[in-house]
Amino acid sequence: MNLDITTEKLFAKSLNNGFQVRVFPQPMNVKVAKSRKLPRIGGCFQCALDGCYGSQDAAMNEPYTDGTSGVLYYSDEKVTEFCKEANRMGLQIEMHAIGDKAFDQATRCLKAALDDFPREDHRHGIIHDCLPTEEGIKICKDYHISMPIQSAFINWKQEPDEYLESIMGKERVARLNPVKTFIDNGILVSLGSDAPCTTPDPIVWIDRCVNNHSKEQRVPVQTALRMATRNGYATTFDDDLRGTLEKGKIADMIILSANPYEIPAKEIKNLKVEQLILKGEPYRSAQEGIAKAAIRGLFSKNRF
C-alpha cells in the first residue's frame, strides 16, 4: 500500500493538463506521510472510525431497531494519540465518521489535539458527517474543523429512506445530512463523491443540497455551487490559486447547458457539462504511460 502512495504522488506531480490530484495516505501512522513529504493524512480506510448504514456498523449513540449499535473501530485513546501526533507534526487530518457516535469521537479527538497544540490554519476535517450531534457541531464551529461531505448520499438508491427508517426510525432519518445547519454554523463545507459508492458527478451533489428531502436543510444554489468549487479547493489549501474566477488565479471553469441561477431548482439535476476548461485551456486527457509520468513527476515542482 505504501508503494502505491509513492506512485500516486509521482503521478500527481507529473500532471500538466490542469487536472489535480491530492494524495492522502490513510494509515494511522504519521511516518507514512512524513517520509513521503506529504502534508496531509487521512481518509476512509485505516482512518475510518466506523462503518456504514448498509451493513449497520456505523457507530450509533442509540441502538438500531435490532438492538445493535454499530462498531467504533478504535478507542478514544488510540484516535487521540494519532490526532495529537499528526497535528504536532503539522499534518492536515481527515477521518471518516458516519454514525453520531463516530462523529462525536472524531470531534473529541481533534479538539484534544488542538487543545494540546493549537494551530491557526490546520483545516482538519471529518468526512461524511451523516448524523452529527449538536455538541460535535459546536466543536467543529469553535475549532474550525471542516466537513468534506458527500451529498449524493441524500436519497441514495442503495440506502433509500425506507431502508434507513427501518433500521433507525424516522426521527433519526430526518436528522441526516443537515447541510444548512453546517453552513449556518460557519463551518467550511465542501462537496465530493464517495466513488465508487456514489457518483462522482458534481451536478448530483449540487442538486441534492438544493433539493434536500428535508426542506429545512435546503441551501440556495449559490451556496451549493460554492461548496462544489471554492470550498473544495479550500479543503486542500488550494484556494489561493483556484476555486474562484479572480485576477491572478488559475482559470478553471466549466460551461453548463443552462444558467443554474435562472432555471427552477427541480431542473438542476438535468444540467449538463458542455465543456471543461483547466488552466485556461480545454481539458485534454493524459495519455502517456505510468512510467513516463512517474519520471516527470520526480522532477516536477507541481503540488501533490
N, C-alpha and C positions, 0 to 999 in steps of 0.2 A: 504493500500500500504506500509506503514512503517513497519508493522508486517512482510510483505514479505521480506523486506530488511534485517531484523534481521535474518530471516530463511535462506536467501541466504548467508549471512555472515557466519553463523554457518556451513552450508553445504560446503562452500568454504574452511573453515579451517579444515574440517573433512577429506578431500580427502587425501588418502595415496597411490594412484596408479599413481602419476605423473601428472595427469590431473590438470589443474589450472583454477580457476575462480577468476576474479577481479570484485568486486561489485561497481557499480556507482549508488548511489542514484540520482534520477532525479528531485526532486522538486527544485524550486528556493528558497530554504530555507536552508541555510547552517547549521542550527541547526540539521537537519535530519542526515547529515553526521557526524558532530562533536559529537553528542550524542551517536553514534554507533562506534566512534573512527575509522571512515573511512577516508582515506587520500585524497579522490577524490570526485567530484560531477559532474554530467552532463549526457547527453545522448540525446535521440530523442523524449522525451515526453514533460514534462514541460520545459526542456531546449532546445526545438526546437524553432528556431527563425522564421521559415516559414514552408510551406507545401512541396508539391512535384509537379512535372510536370504533373503527371497523372490527377490531379484534378485542375491544373492550379492555385494553390495557393502558389507555390514557388514565393517568392518576387523578382520582377524584376525592374531594374533601368529604362528600357524601356518597354513599354507595349507589351503584347502578340498581336498576329494578330487580336484578337477580341476586342482589346482596353482596356482590364483589365490588372492589374499589379501585381496580386497575393496579398498576405497578410503578413505583418510583425506582428507577434503576440504580440510584446512588443515595447514600446518606448525605445529610446536610454537611457533615464534616468533610466528606470527600469533595463535594462540589465547592464548598467554601475554600478549601485548600487549593483547588485548581484555580478558582477565580482570583484569589489573592496572589498566587504566584504569577499568573498571566498578567494581571493588572500591574503588579510591581515591575514586570519586565517591559511594560509599555505596549502590550498587545491589545488589539481590539478583540472582544469576546462576543460570540453569539452562541446561544443554546436553544435547543428545541424544547418547547413546552406546549402541550395541547390541553390537558386537563387542568382544572383550577388548582389542584394540589401541586402539580409540577410548576405551574406559573408562580405560585407562592414561593416555592423553593428557589426558583430562578431569581426572583426579586430579592429574597432574603440574602442569598449568597452574593449577588452582585452588590447589594448595599453593604454587606460586611467587607467586601473587597475595597470598596470606595471609601468606607469609613477608615479602613486600615491604611490606605494610601490614596488620598484624594487626587483626582485628575480633572482638569477643566474640560477637555475635549476628547473623551475616551470613545464615544459613540458605541458603547456596548449595546447589544441588542438581544431581544428574546424573539425567537422565530415562532410563528403561528398565532399564539395568544388567543386561542379559540374561546376559552372560558375564563376570562380574567376576574379577579376579585377587586373590590374597592380598595383594600389595603395595598394590594400589589400595584394597582394603577397609581396610587398616591406615591409609592416608592419610585415608579418609573417617571412620574412628573417631577418629583423633587430631586432625583439623581440623574435626570436627563438620559434615561435608558430608552433606546429606540425600539420600534416594533416593526420588523420586516414581516408583514402578514401576507397570507395567500387568500385573497377574497374569492378566488374560484371555488373554495370550499363551501361558500354560501350556495345553497340549493344544488349541491354537488350530487350528480346522479348515482355515484357509488355509495353515498351515505345520505339519502334523501331524508327530509324532515320526519317522514312517517317512521323510518327506521330509528332515527335519533330519539324521537319521542318514546318509542317502545323500550329503549334501553336506559333513558334518563328522565323521562317525563317532560311535559310541555313547558313547565316553568323554567327549567334549565335551558331547553332548546331556545326559548325566547330571549335568553341572555347571551347566546352565542354570537361571536364576531361583532361586538359593539363598536363599529368603526367610528361613528360620530362621537361617542364618548371619549375615545382616544384623542381625537382631534380637539375636542372641547377642553381637554386637559393639557393641551400644548405639547403633546408627545409627537416626536418625529415618526410618522407612519409612512412606510414605503410598500409598494405592491410588487409581488413577484409570483412566480409559479412554484409548484412543488413537483415539477415534471420529474419522472413520467407519470406521477399520480394525477396531477391536474394539468390542464392545458397551459402551454407557455404562450398564450395569446393575450396581450395587454388589453385588447378590446373587451374580452370577457372580464378581466379584473376590474376595469372601469365600470362596466355595466353592472356588475354585482354590488359595487359600492353605491352607485347612483340609484339602483333599483333593489336595494336590500329588502328581503322579505319582511324585515321589521321596519315599518315606516319611520319610527323614531330614530333609527340608526342610518338613514339615508343621508348622503352628503351631496352637495352641488357638484356638477360636472367639472367645474374649475378645480375644486379640491381633489377630486379623483384623478384628474389629469396631472396635477402637481405630485400626487403620491406616486404616479407611474413614471414620472420624468425626473424632476429636480430632486425629490426626496430619495429616489433610488440611488442617484449619484452621491447624495449627501451621506447615505448609509455607508459608502465605501470611501469617503474622503475625496471624492472626485468632483464635487460641486464647484470647486474653484475654476474648473475648466469646462465642465459640461452640465447639462440638465436644464439650462435656460438659454434663450436666444438673447445674448447680450454682447456688446462690443468687447472684443478681447477673448471671448470664449470660442471653443471649437464648435463648428456649425454641424451639429447633429439634428436631424429633423425627419419627419415623415409627412407624406402627402396623403390625406384621407379622402374618401369618396364623398364626404359631406361635412359641413361645419357642425361639430358636436354642440356648439352653443346655440344653434338655431333649430335643430331637429328636436322632436319630442323625446323625452327621456327614455321611453319604451323602445325607441328606434336605435338607440346607441349600439345595441348588440348586432345591428345589421351593418355597421360601419366596416369598410374595407380599407386596408392599407394599399394604396396605389403605387407608392414609391418610398424607398428608404434611402436617405442621404446621410452619410457619415463623413465627417471631416470636410464637408462641403462638396463631396463627390458622390455620385450614385454608388450604392453598395455593390461590391463585387465579391464573389465567394473566393475564399482561399483555396487554391487548387494544388498547391505543392505538397510533397510528401512530408511525413513527420520528421524524418532525419534532416532534411534540408532546413525545415522550420526550426528545429532544435538547435542547429548550428548557428543560425542567425540570431536566435534568442540568447545564445551565450554572449554575444557582443552588443546586444541591443540595450538602450537606456530607457526603453518604454516601461511604464508602470505595470505591475503584475499583481 
